[in-house]
């Protein structure tokens, strides 16, 4: 039902001469894996330029060499170690106020420097906080460290630096911990057509995708790539805009 409604709404946009701008952010990349290879193959097949949020601490040259085959891929900074320092029952957070501020700033400065050197042309100065959480105090320091954008989850709000957010997460983190029901996802997507954002961000986590997640993603990329009402954009283009 909702998938059909989604298609109908895209047709309506096209008839009105309007365009839906989309971008894709995939989190937790470190190394080359079969799951990453599957994601890259899908994006290449449908001409979708993904942004990989890479965890700096343990990544290295194998990922650099692998991504050389995919010129449209961009790399953002995903914290430093993707380790939570919050104390239960607080939600997981690496970039919170649970450690001295200088320690955290040193780590995220090191992450910026490492990925900038490793990935050179595909690096973008964007911070993607693990678990999409960052304290306002740390966020306020990001511009001084060279960051030009922040990407979390949900509708963009006022923040110390420009936001380029994701809005629809294809994963179910609380139930089956697999891909969310496709009809539910299309219902959410329709809601963002009713109350649009400048660029609709799709969030994926290739390392934990199950069949449901892959099936939805493949169908969604194919549908939007072929539809004249949709345009997939690089994060760097959206940041510049």
Secondary structure, 3 states (H helix, E strand, C coil): CHHHHHHHHHHHHHHCCCCEEEEEEEEEECCCCHHHHHHHHHHHHCCCCEEEEECCCCCCHHHHHHHCCCCCCEEEECCCCCCCCCCCCCCCCCECCCCCHHHHHHHHHHHHHHHHHHHHHHEEEEECCHHHCECHHHHCCHHHHCCCEECCECCCCCCCCCECCECEECECCCCCCCECCHHHHHHHHHHHHHCCCCCEEEEECHHHCCHHHHHHHHHHHHHHHHCCCEEECCHHHHHHC
